Amino acid sequence: MRIWNFKKSSFYLILIFVASAALIFFLMGLTYKQLEKLSHNTNYVNSSYEVSLTLERIYTHVKDVEMLRREYILTHDAAIKTQIDLTNVDIETGFRQLRREIKNNPKQKRNAEILYAYVQEKYVIVHKVFQTDFSKDDPYKLKRDLLAGNYVMADIRGKIIEMLAIENSLLKKRKNEFNITQQSTPLFIYLISLLALGLLAFAFFRIFTDVQEQEKANSRLQIALNASNLAEIVGGFGVWILNLENQTYQFSDNQYRLLGYQPQEFRANFEFLLKHVHPEDQEEMRQKMKTLTGQPDSTPFVFRVHKKDGSLRYFQTTGRIVNLKTGEKVFLGITADITHEIDSTLRLEEQNRTLEANNQELMAFNYVASHDLQEPLRKIETFISRLKEKDGTNLSESGKNFLEKMHSSAGRMRTLIEDLLLFSRTTRAEKVFENTDLNSLMHHAQEELQQMIEEKKAVISVEKLPVMEVIPFQVQQLFINLLNNSLKYCKEEVPTFIGVKHEVVNSKDEVVLPNNNQTYHKFVFSDNGIGFEQQYAEKIFDVFNRLHSRDDYDGTGIGLAVCKKIVENHKGYIFARSEPLCGAVFTVYLPEKR
């Protein structure tokens, strides 16, 4: 029954459209334009006739003036002067009418001005007649005046003939256009009618097709609505709509379920919802709702709610203002149950606090232990030195050997404590970035290692380094550790060479970097040392990780771990590449902008 009513409504809609189109058909604007064109052509033809008549009248008046001038010469009748003045008024009137009729024809306007100039010249000749005493003048002068009047009349006649010829040509052209328009108007109306009928038929077909598509769309919309309701249930959220004009609410089915009710169990309104809000959150809820519905987009806010069964839940709501096609404004809101997220966040915060406390305790233990270990270590080293100085000669060979091993172990322990302190400082130090010249930091790093550089007779080649924002003491320590690593693991029989290069790169051009289109400073430290297996390229950055025994090479296994930590503090990356006996390459990437 519902489908039948929809089809019946669609039929009436089509019928109304056809009736409206039929009325529009009889009032088509294009037909009016065609008739208007026909009217304009008629006016153009009449205008050509009027111009021709006006020119002929002007010429007739000019000839009358000439005849009156000759009559005055013969009779000297003063009344003739009055007749000439009246005729001149008619001529001026004719010219005014002529100018109005040819205002849209530039060529005829120019001809009219030339003609008017000839007529003015004729006025001058005529008025000379009234100032001449023919009884005293030479007869030959009278003849010349008459001939001059004839010349001007010839010019006037010629110009009028030219203008009449132009108007006759326009008249023929306009008559032809008038005839064509008159003959084509019925055909044009007929063709327009056929076209309009074709368009109406096409429109009818489109409407019929759209109605079928609308039925399919309604079916898809019903499926989407069911899917939306299911999504609300699965996602644990509900939708509500506030009409901003009449302040009425609509709740989706799951909005009722969030409060523990069945769909449509109560009338949707804010006051009923407010009763379920935790008493401590009710006032804030009122203020937030005023702010929420008064802005195009809103910031989500969280409040506590007691469900119908009394259980406490955490809700988060947000939304935005939507302009409907009807002109109404509504606020579309979404409320989600985020109790599980809140509980997870609280547990995570508690775990973070516990972890932070443990980290603080570990750092404090590391720092205090390292400092406290140095005091007994200094005493051990002092006693060893005194024993070696005073009683060293009295000891047996085995005693001297044990004493030397004690001295070496104390030295390694001091180095280990110092490295632990350095690692601890790198981990917990305040990260204050400063605009620093890295060339200065590299110079200080080489000064720190000067004795070792001289012992190894090493050559260090450093390209010009940039000025950038870094933690100065950490980057200097990075340079010291990388240079020290190359000096430590050099070849005995080959002169040590260390190269430091710099360039600016983009992350998308470096395979080892994330493709975030960020600019990095790339530092490459290369040497010709003993190298290592590439499979250990990542393990060497772990704390206390060593690839060689203490008997072969000194060290605690902390230096490269400190390098990695410093680079991470700068949001950068460090990589190692090597082969045994082929040297090592350490590449450091530091972002240009933090």
C-alpha positions, 0 to 999 in steps of 0.5 A: 500500500505504501509503494502504491501511494508513492507511485501515485504521488509520483504520477501526480508530480509528472502530471503537474510538471506537464501542465506547467510546461504546457503553460510555459510553452505558450509564453515562450520567451524565444517566440516573443524575441522573434516577434520583437525582431519583426517589430524592430524591422518594421520600425527600421523600414518606417525610419528609412521612409521618414528620413527620406521624407525629412530630406525632401522637406529640407530640400524643398524649404531650401529651394523656397529660400532660394526662390524668395531670395531671387524674388527679393532681388527683383522686387525689393519687397521687405515682406519677403525677408519675414517669409525667409526667416519663417522658412529657415525655422522650418529648415532648423526643425527639419534638421532636428528631426533628421538628427533624431532619426539617424542618431544610430547611423554614423555615416548619415550623421556625418553627411547631415552635418556637412549638409547643415554646413552647406545650408548655413553657407546658404543663409550667409549668401541670402542675408547678404542680399538684404545688405546690398543696394542693387541700384548702386552695385555693379551688375556683374556683382549681382551675377556673381552673387546669383552664381554663388547661390547656385553653386551652394544649391548644387552642393546641397542638392548633391549631398541630399541625393547622396543621403537619399541613395544611402537611405534607399539602400538601407530601405531595400536591405531592411525590407529584405530583412523584414520579409525574411523575418515575416516569412521565418517567424511561423516556421521558427515558432513551429520549430521552437514548439517541436523542440519544446515538446522534445524537451518535455518528452525528455524531461518526462523520461528523466523524471520517470527514471529519477523516480525509479532511482529514488525508489532504489535510493530509498531502499539503499537509505533504509539499509544504510539506516539499519547499518547506522543503527547497528554501528551505534550499538557496536560503537557504543555511541548515540546520535541526537538532534537539536532544532535550534529554532524551536529547541526540540530534541530527537534521539536515536534508538541507541541514545536511549540505550546508552541511558539504559532505556528502550528506544522511545521509552521517554520523550527526548528532552534535555531536562530528562537527560540532565536528571541522569547527569552526575550532580557535580557535572550538572552545572557544567553540563548546562554551560557546555550545552550553551557553548556547544550549540552556539558555535559551528564546531564544538570541542568534545567534553566529558561528563558522568551519567547514572544509567537507569540501573544506577551504574556510573558511566563516562560520556563524551559528546560533540557535534556541529551546526548543520544548515538544512535545505529547508532553511532550518538550523539544527545541531547534530550531536554524537554522544559516546560511552567512553567508560572503558577508555577512561578506565584504561587511561586512569590505569595507564596514568597510574602505571606511568606514575609508577614507572616514572618513580622507578626511573627516578629511583634507578637514575638516583641509584645510578648517579649516587652509586657512581659518585659513591663508588669513586671515593673508595676507588680513589683510596684503593688507587692511593694505597696501590700507589703507596704499596708500589712505591714503598714495598714494591721492591720487597714483593715477589714476582707473583706479588708484583704481577698481582699488584699490577693487575689490581692497578689495571682493574682499578683503572678500568673501574674508574673508566666504567664509572665515568662512562656511567656518569656520562650515560646518566647525564645524557639520559636525564640532563635537561634538553636545552637547545641553542643555536651553535656553530658545530665547527667550534664543537668539533674543534673542542672534541679534537682538543679533548683527544689531542694526546690520542691523535698524536699517539696514533699520528692520525689525520682528521679531515673535516668539512665545513659544518653548519650552525644549527640548534643543538644541545651543545655539550651532547653534540660535542660528546657525540663528536668525541665518542665517534672520533675516539671510536675510530682512533681506538680501532685503528690498524697498527701498520697503517696511518690512521685517517678519519674523514667527516663530511656534511650535506643537507638531504631530504628524507625522501631521498634517503632509503634509511629515513622515514618518508616524511619529506623533512630536511636533515643534516647528514654527517658521515664519519669514516675511517680506515680502521679494523672494521667489524661484521655488518651483522653487529651494526645495531648491537654495537649501540647497546650498553656494555656491548663489546665486539673485542676483548679488554685485552685487545682494546680498552673500553667499557662498551658505553661510548656508542650507546651514549652516541645513540642516546644523544642522537635520539635526544635530537630526534635524529638517527644513527647508522653504522656500516662496515666490513672487517679490515675495511674501516667503518662508516657512521652516519648521523642524521639530525633534523634541520627543524625540531 
